Amino acid sequence: MIADKYALTIDWSGTQYLGITLDWHYDAVRPYVDTSMFEYVPKNLAKLGHEPRTRPQHAPHLWNKPIYSQKIQYANTDESEKLDAKGIKRVQSIAGTFLYYGRVQDPTILPALNEISNSQASPTILTRDACDMLLDYLATHPDAVIRYYASDMILCIVPDAAYLVLPNARSRCAVLYTLTNLPTTTPLRPEPKGPVHVLCKTMKGVPASAAEAETGGLFMAGQEAIPIITALQEMGHPQPSTGTPMETDNSTAYGILTAQVRMKRSKSFDMRYHWVKDAIAQNIFNLYWGEGKSNRGDYFTKHHPPSHHKHVRYDYLQRPQANMVMPHVRGCVSPFGLSRLFPRVSMTTF
C-alpha cells in the first residue's frame, strides 16, 4: 500500500486535482462542474513583486488601432533595447509560470503568452512592457472559472488562423476544443461549451496566402485532435461515424478540401492539404463552413481592444459570482488572502 510508505491525504469528494479546484453540481437541472484556481494568480503576482495599479486593465496585450483609409499596412518592428540577464530571467519566469494557468484555467491570456514566448530568448524593453501588461490583466481578472456541463462527450473543433500577424511574416493558429452533444443543426453549429483545450501557436514557415494559413491551421488542429479522439474512444465515448465536427470560416480552404476548388499549391501547402483531405475522406473529421463573425477560435488569434475583451471574455469563462469580494482598484479578485497580499486595496461587496 502506498499509505504504508508515504504520508498522504485522501479526498473522496474529488475537489482537488493538479492544483485545480473542482466544484461539482450533480443535482442541478443540467449537471455541471466549475473549475477554478483562485489562489494561483495572487500567489504568483506577489512572488513576482507586481504592484496593482489604480486603473483596471481589460486587455492582456497591446492592440493595433485601425487607421482607416490607409492603403499600405506597415510591419511592426521592435527596435527597443535588449534586456540584461536579470530581465531575461524575469520574462522567462512570467511566461513559464502563467503558461500552465493559461492552458488549464484562463485561455484568454494565451495570445499574449504566444507573443512573449516568441521573443523570450532575446527579450527587449517592449517584451518587458508586454509582460507588465499581462500581469496587469491578470491582477484585474484573477478569478477565471470554466464551467463544464454533462454532455455526450462529442469533440468539436473550431480552428482559426491569423495571416501575417507576427514578426518575420509569421502567422498564428488557434484552435478551440470543446466537448458537447452531437450537433443536429444544418449546417453544423455545436452548442458553446467551456473549452477543454485551446491551442495557440505560431505556425512554422511562411504561408503564401490566407487560404494556405487556414489550411495549415486545420492541419495543426487535426493533428492535435487525434490523441484526444483516441482517448475519448478508449474511455467509452464514441465519436460520430460521419467524423468529428471541424469548422472553418475560410471558403477557399473549405472548397479545396472538399474537392470543390482546384488550385496550384506550394509543397508545404500540398502536404497539409492531402493530410486534411484524407482525414475528411476517412470520416475522421467532418469539415463544415461557418461564418467568420461566429468563429469562436478567432478570439485567440488576434489582438483585440479592451472593449472586445470585456464583451467576449465571458463567452469562454464564467462571470464572477455576485457575492464575491472585489477590489475597487486593479488587484487580485480572489477572496483568499487579499488583505495580506495587497493591504492598500480597499474592499467592497457588489
Number of C-alpha atoms within 10 A of each C-alpha: 5 7 9 7 7 8 7 8 7 7 7 7 9 11 13 15 9 7 14 18 17 18 16 17 13 12 8 8 7 10 13 16 15 18 21 21 22 21 19 17 23 26 15 15 21 13 10 13 8 15 15 21 14 11 12 17 20 22 25 28 25 15 12 10 9 7 8 6 6 8 7 6 7 7 11 11 9 11 9 11 10 15 18 12 10 8 17 19 15 16 26 17 14 21 22 13 14 22 19 13 19 18 18 20 24 26 25 22 23 25 25 23 25 19 20 23 20 15 16 22 12 14 24 21 16 17 24 19 14 20 23 17 19 25 27 27 21 28 26 24 21 23 27 26 22 23 19 19 18 13 14 13 18 21 25 27 27 24 32 31 32 21 23 19 17 19 14 12 13 17 25 25 27 29 30 24 25 22 23 20 17 20 15 10 8 7 10 17 18 22 13 13 20 20 22 16 19 24 21 25 22 22 21 10 12 15 21 15 12 17 19 23 27 27 28 27 27 30 22 20 24 21 13 15 21 13 11 14 18 13 13 15 13 10 9 9 15 16 20 16 11 14 17 23 23 25 27 25 22 19 17 19 22 22 13 16 21 16 9 10 12 11 6 7 12 10 9 14 19 13 14 18 20 13 16 24 19 14 16 19 15 13 16 22 26 20 24 17 18 19 11 14 8 10 17 21 25 21 19 27 26 21 20 17 16 16 10 13 17 12 9 14 18 15 14 19 21 16 13 16 10 9 8 13 17 22 18 14 18 22 30 31 26 23 15 14 13 21 13 8 17 15 10 11 19 11 15 10 10 10
